[in-house]
């Protein structure tokens, strides 16, 4: 025979249902006193239901919420303005051992026997919160690498790359660093005073030279940190070990060997830059004391160090390739002694300027110049003095021509000048100016010899009617004919070609 009343049976069934839930269910009165709690509270918070009944619900709250709870409840009862009741939110709950867990809290209000009763449901979402935090962190790490990668993709030279990288790193809120940073490049002692972002010497590397800083640094710092021996202080250790170095406080870390006047407490992230497994430099970032770090953050810095290092090495290689190509082009087109266009280059330029003149109907003139009695200079003073004369002649030629004229050395002491858009009269004026520049002042050679030099010049012009029938060689033959006449008439003069009858 069942002696329980229907109401009692209903309450027992309700309690059985509540105790089967994995979420904690708490009821309390309007003073915050716990009236009842299901058995899930023991699994979630470590309390037995009996140990909580009659106690204030504040026992389950961390600060500052525990201290603020009475005031919040009083304001709600007085004004009806609510922040949690009927809304729900994510909060933290305090376990019996003082540790905190993340919970979602949903609170409802009802009346029982005319009294206000509040019911709260706490669901443990610690795993969910950790998973979301992990996802946020992964997203932040990817965002950091993406921002650095954008800088790398846009950089066209090492200086642009490293300027952009340093600025990006100190601007990333996710890293929580100060607006101070710098870059050292691993280098050899003999390159200690080098400036800028050029590739360091690979042999004999024994230290770090300061290449770049961002933010405010004292003159003392810049002077003392211009060169750091390998293994010294934080940056030297990171370069030597190839590992990320984290310093919590400059005053407490014995590795922070360099101290400066008026230095304030700070921490550091030191990131080695690597390419092909080799350290090529380090980036140092300033932080507040005790910066956040763990294996994940160290792994991020290691990845950034490789990402930046490989990009820097690639740009150095590209720069060297461009320089090699430019050098090859200079060797192919410039006269090695005078720096003027060589024979091949000046003849190619003559051909292209004549083709342009033919299309536009313009005129073009050339000047052929030969130094007078140059063989005597070589025979009397030697070829070194002769070379000095040729170099000085080239310099004076460049002073005498127009900005768009082209000057080249055909060989020996013979020079060719191509004058686009020039008539015979205009070319003669240029030739006379050049003759005067060569003769006007003796040429001083490196050996101390002072020589008076003169030149003979032949001038000719190709007009529109001549361009299609007169080849380049024919134009040069005309100038050579005029030059021969200048030599025959006594040298140190300009002769213009006026036709085969001359």
DADA-V980996 format. One record per residue. RES is the residue in one letter. SS is DSSP state (alpha for helix, beta for strand, coil for the rest). PSI is psi in radians with two decimals (999 if undefined). Layout:
res: [RES;RES]
ss: [SS;SS]
psi: [PSI;PSI]
This chain:
res: [X;X;X;X;X;X;X;X;X;X;X;X;X;X;X;X;X;X;X;X;X;X;X;X;X;X;X;X;X;X;X;X;X;X;X;X;X;X;X;X;X;X;X;X;X;X;X;X;X;X;X;X;X;X;X;X;X;X;X;X;X;X;X;X;X;X;X;X;X;X;X;X;X;X;X;X;X;X;X;X;X;X;X;X;X;X;X;X;X;X;X;X;X;X;X;X;X;X;X;X;X;X;X;X;X;X;X;X;X;X;X;X;X;X;X;X;X;X;X;X;X;X;X;X;X;X;X;X;X;X;X;X;X;X;X;X;X;X;X;X;X;X;X;X;X;X;X;X;X;X;X;X;X;X;X;X;X;X;X;X;X;X;X;X;X;X;X;X;X;X;X;X;X;X;X;X;X;X;X;X;X;X;X;X;X;X;X;X;X;X;X;X;X;X;X;X;X;X;X;X;X;X;X;X;X;X;X;X;X;X;X;X;X;X;X;X;X;X;X;X;X;X;X;X;X;X;X;X;X;X;X;X;X;X;X;X;X;X;X;X;X;X;X;X;X;X;X;X;X;X;X;X;X;X;X;X;X;X;X;X;X;X;X;X;X;X;X;X;X;X;X;X;X;X;X;X;X;X;X;X;X;X;X;X;X;X;X;X;X;X;X;X;X;X;X;X;X;X;X;X;X;X;X;X;X;X;X;X;X;X;X;X;X;X;X;X;X;X;X;X;X;X;X;X;X;X;X;X;X;X;X;X;X;X;X;X;X;X;X;X;X;X;X;X;X;X;X;X;X;X;X;X;X;X;X;X;X;X;X;X;X;X;X;X;X;X;X;X;X;X;X;X;X;X;X;X;X;X;X;X;X;X;X;X;X;X;X;X;X;X;X;X;X;X;X;X;X;X;X;X;X;X;X;X;X;X;X;X;X;X;X;X;X;X;X;X;X;X;X;X;X;X;X;X;X;X;X;X;X;X;X;X;X;X;X;X;X;X;X;X;X;X;X;X;X;X;X;X;X;X;X;X;X;X;X;X;X;X;X;X;X;X;X;X;X;X;X;X;X;X;X;X;X;X;X;X;X;X;X;X;X;X;X;X;X;X;X;X;X;X;X;X;X;X;X;X;X;X;X;X;X;X]
ss: [coil;coil;coil;coil;coil;alpha;alpha;alpha;alpha;alpha;alpha;alpha;alpha;alpha;alpha;alpha;alpha;alpha;alpha;alpha;coil;coil;coil;beta;beta;beta;beta;beta;beta;coil;coil;coil;beta;beta;beta;beta;beta;coil;coil;alpha;alpha;alpha;alpha;alpha;alpha;coil;coil;coil;alpha;alpha;alpha;alpha;coil;coil;coil;beta;alpha;alpha;alpha;alpha;beta;coil;coil;coil;alpha;alpha;alpha;alpha;alpha;alpha;alpha;alpha;alpha;alpha;alpha;alpha;alpha;alpha;alpha;coil;coil;coil;coil;coil;beta;coil;coil;coil;beta;beta;beta;beta;beta;beta;coil;coil;coil;coil;coil;beta;beta;beta;beta;beta;beta;beta;beta;beta;beta;beta;beta;beta;coil;coil;beta;beta;beta;beta;beta;beta;beta;beta;beta;beta;coil;alpha;alpha;alpha;alpha;alpha;alpha;alpha;alpha;alpha;alpha;alpha;alpha;alpha;alpha;alpha;alpha;alpha;alpha;alpha;alpha;alpha;alpha;alpha;alpha;alpha;alpha;alpha;alpha;alpha;coil;coil;coil;alpha;alpha;alpha;alpha;alpha;alpha;alpha;alpha;alpha;alpha;alpha;alpha;alpha;alpha;coil;alpha;alpha;alpha;coil;coil;coil;coil;coil;beta;beta;beta;beta;beta;beta;beta;beta;alpha;alpha;alpha;coil;coil;coil;coil;coil;coil;coil;coil;coil;coil;coil;coil;coil;beta;beta;beta;beta;beta;beta;beta;beta;beta;beta;coil;coil;coil;coil;alpha;alpha;alpha;alpha;alpha;alpha;coil;coil;beta;beta;beta;coil;coil;coil;alpha;alpha;alpha;alpha;alpha;alpha;alpha;alpha;alpha;coil;coil;coil;beta;beta;beta;coil;coil;coil;coil;coil;coil;coil;coil;coil;coil;coil;coil;coil;coil;coil;coil;coil;coil;coil;beta;beta;beta;beta;beta;beta;beta;beta;beta;coil;coil;beta;beta;beta;beta;beta;beta;beta;beta;beta;beta;coil;coil;coil;coil;coil;coil;coil;alpha;alpha;alpha;alpha;alpha;alpha;alpha;alpha;alpha;alpha;alpha;alpha;alpha;alpha;alpha;alpha;alpha;alpha;alpha;alpha;alpha;alpha;alpha;alpha;alpha;alpha;alpha;alpha;alpha;alpha;alpha;alpha;alpha;alpha;alpha;alpha;alpha;alpha;alpha;beta;coil;coil;coil;coil;coil;coil;beta;coil;alpha;alpha;alpha;alpha;alpha;alpha;alpha;alpha;alpha;alpha;alpha;alpha;alpha;alpha;alpha;alpha;alpha;alpha;coil;coil;coil;beta;beta;beta;beta;beta;beta;beta;beta;coil;coil;alpha;alpha;alpha;alpha;alpha;alpha;alpha;alpha;coil;alpha;alpha;alpha;alpha;alpha;alpha;alpha;alpha;alpha;alpha;alpha;alpha;alpha;alpha;alpha;alpha;alpha;alpha;coil;coil;coil;coil;coil;beta;beta;beta;beta;beta;beta;coil;coil;beta;beta;beta;beta;beta;beta;beta;coil;coil;coil;alpha;alpha;alpha;alpha;alpha;alpha;alpha;alpha;alpha;alpha;alpha;alpha;alpha;alpha;alpha;alpha;alpha;coil;coil;beta;beta;coil;coil;coil;coil;coil;beta;beta;coil;coil;coil;beta;beta;beta;beta;beta;beta;beta;beta;coil;alpha;alpha;alpha;alpha;coil;coil;coil;coil;alpha;alpha;alpha;alpha;alpha;alpha;alpha;alpha;alpha;alpha;alpha;alpha;alpha;alpha;alpha;alpha;alpha;coil;coil;coil;coil;coil;beta;beta;beta;coil;coil;coil;coil;coil;coil]
psi: [2.19;2.06;0.11;2.41;2.78;-0.68;-0.70;-0.71;-0.69;-0.72;-0.69;-0.73;-0.71;-0.74;-0.68;-0.71;-0.79;-0.69;-0.33;-0.20;2.64;-0.23;2.56;2.30;2.14;2.38;2.55;2.81;-3.08;-0.13;-0.10;0.10;2.31;2.18;-0.68;2.75;2.49;3.01;-0.25;-0.35;-0.51;-0.69;-0.68;-0.82;-0.14;-0.06;2.60;2.65;-0.69;-0.56;-0.26;-0.47;2.25;-0.23;2.80;2.46;-0.25;-0.36;-0.37;0.07;2.45;2.90;2.60;0.07;-0.59;-0.77;-0.48;-0.14;-0.79;-0.75;-0.70;-0.80;-0.71;-0.73;-0.66;-0.79;-0.50;-0.68;-0.40;-0.03;2.21;2.65;-0.50;-0.77;2.17;0.03;-0.94;2.61;2.98;2.19;-3.08;2.49;2.58;2.20;2.98;-0.49;0.11;-0.22;2.80;2.55;2.70;2.30;2.66;2.29;2.14;2.17;2.33;2.83;2.44;3.07;2.31;2.09;0.67;0.01;2.54;2.29;2.33;2.38;2.28;2.40;2.13;2.10;2.21;2.00;0.42;-0.80;-0.74;-0.76;-0.73;-0.69;-0.71;-0.69;-0.69;-0.72;-0.71;-0.72;-0.75;-0.71;-0.75;-0.74;-0.74;-0.66;-0.71;-0.85;-0.61;-0.71;-0.75;-0.68;-0.63;-0.70;-0.77;-0.77;-0.57;-0.27;2.39;-0.16;2.86;-0.69;-0.78;-0.72;-0.91;-0.60;-0.86;-0.68;-0.82;-0.77;-0.69;-0.76;-0.76;-0.21;-0.13;1.94;-0.51;-0.47;-0.32;0.92;2.85;2.95;0.83;2.31;2.96;3.04;2.28;2.55;2.32;2.21;3.04;2.73;-0.68;-0.23;0.34;-0.65;0.09;2.58;2.78;-2.74;0.35;2.76;2.28;2.82;2.38;-0.48;2.50;0.47;2.16;0.06;-3.03;2.28;2.41;2.10;-0.51;2.48;2.66;2.43;-3.05;2.10;2.50;2.79;-0.65;-0.77;-0.86;-0.64;-0.77;-0.51;0.12;-0.51;2.21;2.15;2.59;2.27;-0.13;2.52;-2.89;-0.80;-0.71;-0.61;-0.73;-0.70;-0.64;-0.72;-0.44;0.24;2.61;2.34;2.29;2.27;2.22;-0.68;2.23;-0.47;-0.36;-0.18;1.95;-0.32;-0.38;1.36;-0.44;2.03;2.58;2.71;2.42;0.34;2.34;2.80;2.34;2.86;3.13;2.55;2.18;2.06;1.98;2.42;2.22;2.55;2.25;0.63;0.02;2.32;2.26;-0.15;-3.13;2.59;2.33;2.29;2.44;2.48;2.95;2.82;2.62;1.05;2.65;2.30;2.61;-3.03;-0.61;-0.79;-0.68;-0.72;-0.65;-0.81;-0.67;-0.76;-0.72;-0.69;-0.70;-0.75;-0.82;-0.74;-0.78;-0.73;-0.71;-0.79;-0.67;-0.75;-0.66;-0.77;-0.73;-0.71;-0.78;-0.64;-0.76;-0.72;-0.69;-0.74;-0.72;-0.69;-0.74;-0.69;-0.73;-0.73;-0.59;-0.42;-0.28;2.55;2.20;-0.45;-0.89;-0.33;-0.03;2.99;2.41;-3.11;-0.85;-0.77;-0.75;-0.57;-0.64;-0.67;-0.67;-0.76;-0.77;-0.64;-0.62;-0.66;-0.68;-0.75;-0.62;-0.67;-0.62;-0.20;0.27;2.96;2.82;2.48;2.78;2.74;2.26;2.17;2.42;2.28;2.38;2.32;0.72;-0.56;-0.61;-0.63;-0.83;-0.74;-0.61;-0.75;-0.18;2.83;-0.45;-0.75;-0.68;-0.69;-0.68;-0.67;-0.73;-0.72;-0.76;-0.61;-0.78;-0.73;-0.75;-0.58;-0.77;-0.51;-0.47;-0.24;2.98;2.81;-0.52;0.08;2.75;2.27;2.31;2.76;2.07;-0.48;2.62;-2.23;0.36;2.30;2.56;2.33;2.18;2.21;1.66;2.68;0.64;2.38;3.01;-0.70;-0.72;-0.69;-0.64;-0.67;-0.77;-0.75;-0.74;-0.64;-0.75;-0.78;-0.74;-0.70;-0.64;-0.68;-0.51;-0.73;2.33;2.64;2.19;2.13;2.87;-0.51;-0.12;-0.14;2.39;2.07;2.40;2.12;2.50;2.92;2.65;2.48;2.33;2.36;2.42;2.89;2.49;2.07;3.05;-0.70;-0.34;-0.39;-0.67;-0.32;-0.33;1.96;2.97;-0.77;-0.59;-0.68;-0.73;-0.65;-0.67;-0.80;-0.64;-0.62;-0.76;-0.66;-0.73;-0.70;-0.68;-0.70;-0.74;-0.50;0.09;0.05;3.09;0.93;2.91;2.29;2.33;2.50;2.21;0.25;2.96;-0.22;-0.23;999]
